[in-house]
Amino acid sequence: MRIRCTRAAAVLVAAAASATALTGCGSSGSGQPGAAANGPVKLAFWGWAPGYAQSVALWNKSHPNIQVSFDTTASGSKGGYTKMLTAVKAGNAPCLAQVGYETLPSFAAAGALQDVTSYASGDKSQFAGWIWNQVTIDGDTYGMPVDTAPMALLYRKDLFTKYGITTPPTTWTQYAADAAKVHKADPSVYLGDFGNDAYNYAGLAWQAGAQWFGTSNDQWQVSLDNAANQKVAGFWQGLESKGLLKNDPSYDPSLYSDMAKGTILSDVNAVWDTPILASSVKTTSGDWAVAPMPVWNAADRSTATTAARPPPCSRAARTPRRPPSSPPG
């Protein structure tokens, strides 16, 4: 039978996004919630992240009585969310859908999510507290975190060797020195690109300990004017002012063209950027490697995530270095 999701959606959060069970999941057979029928339970899942189709195939292979169909949609910011909410209102939404951490509260406010606290709470201990909080609102849980997008340095190992960089930079001071070295050797070549992705910058600021917002006296307190943020902005502005960075827009064809030509040698980004590079710069397959994100202090290995949300408030803004996890939102 096909389950008809008549309540608001449940959520499995992905790298900047979450897979959620939405109101009005369509049904076959009698069309009634929980109607008995022969055959496996069938659940529809909408999302856009690379790897979900393969994950669904593995699930279906090992769970013959619960079969999931995955439909690729546009990413949330490119119309996916509008399609999901429209389907919720029409009563024919999928039972699961990918929704970003930053967008989850809006879906909850619209009544488009199902409270799954009773089903999810048993797994809470497997996640860091701040990660679990991304899918919890006012004590109710609306999903399961599946990716927190730890940041790393993705780099062309062949071209690092060509320009005399024997090991990837481990500190931002070394990163700046390597940027100068590469550009001096060939003015048309840049160590990295500084695009226009606000989430990426948020991760950089988070690593330095910046806190952009908080609450006090039942009011929001929002400010970018703090020492940590100024340090991060000053560092990247310094490289930019010296002409040591390329400025291709983030995720733009011009960026991947420069990477393919070997004029941009690395990318500081979430680890989910790896499948994007694999599909966007196919001619360089096998030439890339992944290293830990550079840090401010070699004795402090704090890194960050780009969880599609600015640095959190009212808690430590940095997270311990951890192995890369799963792909994008």
N, C-alpha and C positions, 0 to 999 in steps of 0.2 A: 504494500500500500504506500501511498505518498502522504506524508504528514502535512496537515494544514496548520500552519503557525498562526493561531488566532490571537496570541498575546504578543506583546512587544518583544523586540529582538534580544537574543543572547549575544555574547561577544567573545571572540578569540582574537586578541590584539596582535597584529603583526608589526613589523619594524617601523613604524610611523603609521601603522594602520592596524585595524582590528577586524577580525572575522566575526560578524554578528548575526544573530538569529533575528530576522525581521518580521514585523507584523504582517499577517495575511499571506503566509507561505501557501502557494497553490496546492491543490490536491487532485488526485485522480480517483476513480471509483466513486464512492458515494459522496465525496466532497465534505464529509463531516469529520470534525476533529476526533482523532482516535478511532476512526471507523475500522472495523476488522476487515481484512482482505488477505488474499493469498499473496505470497511473495515477500520480498524484503522491504523494509522501510526505506523510502527514498527521500533524500534531502538535497535541495539545491543550494549551491554556494556560489556567490558572486565575488570576484576580486580581480586584482591586476598584478599581483606580485609574482615574479619569476619563481618557479619551483612548486607552486601550489598544485598545478596539474599533476606533477609527479607524486606529490604527497597524497593527493586524493586517490591516485591509482594504487599506491601502496596500501592505503586504508581499505579500499574496496576489495583488494586481494585477500586481506586478512580478516575482513568483517563482512562475510557474505550476507548477513541479515540486516546490515545497515549500509546502504549504498549512497554515495555522495556524487552528485554531478557538478563539475566545476565549469562555470561560464566566465570567460574573460570579459571584463568590462573596462571602460575608460578609467583612469586613475581618478581618485576622489575629486581633486581640484579641477579635473578636466571633464566633469559631467557625471562621474560615477555616483557621487553622493546624491545629486539631483534625481538620478534614475532610481536610486534605492528608496528615497523618501516618497517619490511619486508612486512607486510600487506598493509601499506601505499604505498610503492613502487609498490606493485602488484595491487593496486586499489581496494582492497577488505577489507579494514580495518573496524572495528566497528565504529559506530558514536560516541561512548563514550568509554573512557578508563581511567584507573587509572594510573596517572603519578606523581612521586614525585616532591615536591617543588624544590629539588636540581637538578632534571633531566629536569624540564620544559624548561629551556633555551636551552638545547641541542635539544629537540624536536622542539622548535621554530626555531632554526638555521637550522634544517634539513627540514623546511617547512612542518612539520607534524601537525601543530596546526592551528586552525581557530581563527581569531580575533573575540571575542564575546563581545567586549566593548559595543556595542549598546544594547545588551540583558542583560548584567550583571551590568551595571553602576547604575541602579536603586537600587541595593541592597548594594552598596558600604558602605553606612553609617552604616550598621549593623556590620561592622568588624573594628577592630583596624587597623590603617594605616599600621603598619609594616606587618600585616598579608595579607592585600590586596596587598601589594607590592610583595609578594611572587608569585602572579599569574599575575603580570603586568610587561611588558618589554617595555621600551621606550614609555611609555604612552598607550600601547595597552594591553588589558586584555585578557588572554587566558584561564580563568577558574574561578571557584568559590571555595574559601577555605571552606573545610568541616571539617577539624580537624587540630588543632595545638598541639596536644599531650602534654597537661600539665603533668608535672611529679608529682609523689606522692610516698608515702611509702606503699607498699603492704606487709602485714605481717601476720604471723600465730598467731592469737589471743590466741589460746589454749596453744601454746608453750611459748608465751610471759608470760602468767600467770604462767606456770610451772616454768619458770626461774626467777620469781619475778619482771617482768617488768609490772608494773600496768598500765602505760599509754605509748603509743608509743613516742619515742623521738621527741621533737619539735625543737631542735637545733642540730647542728653537734657535739657540745661538749657532749651533752647527748647521741648522737648516739655512739660516741667513748667509753663513759663510759659503755653503755649497751653492746657493743661488747666485752669489757674486762670482764664484769660480766658474760656473757653467756659462754664465752670460759673458764673462770676459773672454773665455775661449771661443765663443761664437755668439755675437750679438743677436742673432736670429733665434737663439735657443734659450728656453726658460726652464728653471727647475720645476716651477708649478704655475698654476692659474688661480687667480682670485676672482671668482664669478659673482653672481648676484643671488645666491641661495641663502636666504635669511636663516634657515634651519642649520646650515653648515656653520655659519658664524656663531649661532647660538651655542653649538657644541664647543667651539673654540673658546668662547667666553666662559662657558660652564667649567671647562677644564681649569681655568685660572681662578675659579672661585667666585665668579660674578653672580650676583642675584639681581634679577631685573624687577621682580615684583613680590609683593607680600600683602598681608592684611594687618590692620591695626585699627582698633575702635570701630569694628564693623565696616571699615572702608578699605578699598584697594590702595596700595602704595606702589606706584610704578615709577621707576627711574633707571636710566642707563648711566647716570653720573656717579660712578664709583671707581675706585682705584684699579680694581681688577679689569673692568671693562676698558678703561683708558689704556692699561698696559697692553691688552690684546689689540685694540684698535690702533694704538701707536706703533706696535710691531709691524703689522701688515701695511699700515700707511707708510712706514719707513721704507719697506721693500718696494712698495708701489712708487714712491717718490723718486727712488733711485733707478726706476725702470727695470727692476729685477723680476717682475711678475707679468705674465700675460693676463689679459682681461677679457677672455672669451666668456660669453654668458654661460651660466651653469647648464649642463645637459643639452647644449646647443650643437648643431652639426659642425659649427666652426671649431669647437673645442675638440671634437673627435677627429676632425680633419688635421688639426695641429698635432694631436697625439700620434696619428697614423704617420705623419711626416717626420716625427721625431723632434719637433720643436717645443713640445711640452713633455717633460720627463716624468712627472709624478702627479699624484692627486691626493690631497688630504681629505678624506671623506669617510662616510659610514662604510662598513664592510659590505653592505648590500650593493655598493657600487661595482663590485667585481663582476657580476653577471651583466651589468649594463656596459661595462668596458668590453667584455667578451663579445657582446653582440654588436657594439658600435665601432670597435676598432679590430675587426676580425683579422686584418693583415698582420697584426702584431701578436697573434696567439702564441703563447709559450714564452714571450719576452717579459712578462710582468711578474712581479713578486710582491709580497705583502710584509710590511714591518710594523712594529708598534708605532703609534703616533708619537712624534717628538714631544718632549715635556719641557717645562720651564726650569725644573731643578732635577738634576740627574739622581738625586737621592730620594726624590718623591715621584713615583711612577704613576701619578694620577693621570687618567685619560678622561674621555667623555663619551657621550652618545649623542646621536642626532635622532631623538625619538619624536621628531616632528612637534616638539613643544619647547618653548624657551626654558632656560634653566629654572628648576623648581625653587620655590621659596620655602622658608621655615624648615630647612633641613640642609645637611652638608651638600654643597654644590658640586663636589667632585666624587668620582667613583674609582675604586681600585681598578687597576688594569686587569682585564679579563680576556679570555680567548674570543675570537670572532664568533658571532652566532649566525642567525639565519638571514635570508635575503629580504628585499625592499618592500617599502610601501610606496 
